[in-house]
Amino acid sequence: MDRAVRIALIAAYRGQKLVWRFRRPGHRGVAVAIWYGGKVLIVRHSYRPGRTLPGGRLRRGETPED
């Protein structure tokens, strides 16, 4: 039984990867450079190594300027 479940999970995962390949959702993001007193603001996220500019994702109907 354990082997059958593992085979089913592997097949489901491979099938989902195939779906993602052809129906990959689009993602759009924005980064913002903020200067204050001759310095640039950078942040350190808990989920990404290193330091980067602050930013985020765009929601449907939102422009980068918003």
C-alpha positions in Angstrom: 0.0 0.0 0.0 2.8 2.4 0.9 4.4 1.9 -2.5 1.1 2.6 -4.3 0.6 5.8 -2.4 4.2 6.9 -3.2 3.7 6.2 -6.9 0.4 8.1 -6.9 2.0 11.1 -5.2 4.9 11.1 -7.7 2.5 10.9 -10.6 0.4 13.7 -9.2 3.5 15.9 -8.7 4.7 15.3 -12.2 1.3 16.0 -13.6 1.1 19.3 -11.7 4.5 20.3 -13.0 3.3 19.7 -16.5 0.2 21.9 -15.9 2.4 24.7 -14.4 4.6 24.6 -17.5 1.7 25.4 -19.8 -0.5 27.5 -17.5 2.1 29.3 -15.5 0.5 32.3 -13.8 2.2 35.6 -14.5 3.8 37.6 -11.6 4.7 41.2 -11.7 6.7 43.0 -9.0 8.1 46.4 -8.2 11.2 47.6 -6.4 11.5 51.1 -5.1 14.7 53.2 -4.6 14.2 55.8 -1.8 16.9 58.4 -1.3 17.0 60.4 1.9 19.9 62.7 2.8 22.2 61.3 0.1 21.6 57.7 1.3 19.5 54.9 -0.3 17.1 52.8 1.8 17.8 49.0 1.7 16.0 46.3 3.7 16.8 42.8 4.9 13.9 40.4 4.5 13.5 37.4 6.7 12.8 35.2 3.7 15.6 36.3 1.3 19.3 36.4 1.9 21.2 39.7 1.7 19.8 43.2 1.5 17.6 44.5 -1.3 15.4 47.5 -2.2 12.0 47.5 -0.7 9.2 46.3 -3.0 6.4 43.9 -3.5 4.0 42.4 -6.0 1.4 44.2 -8.1 -2.2 43.4 -7.7 -4.6 43.1 -10.6 -5.4 46.5 -12.0 -2.5 48.2 -10.1 0.2 50.1 -12.0 3.8 50.3 -10.8 3.4 54.0 -10.1 0.5 53.2 -7.7 
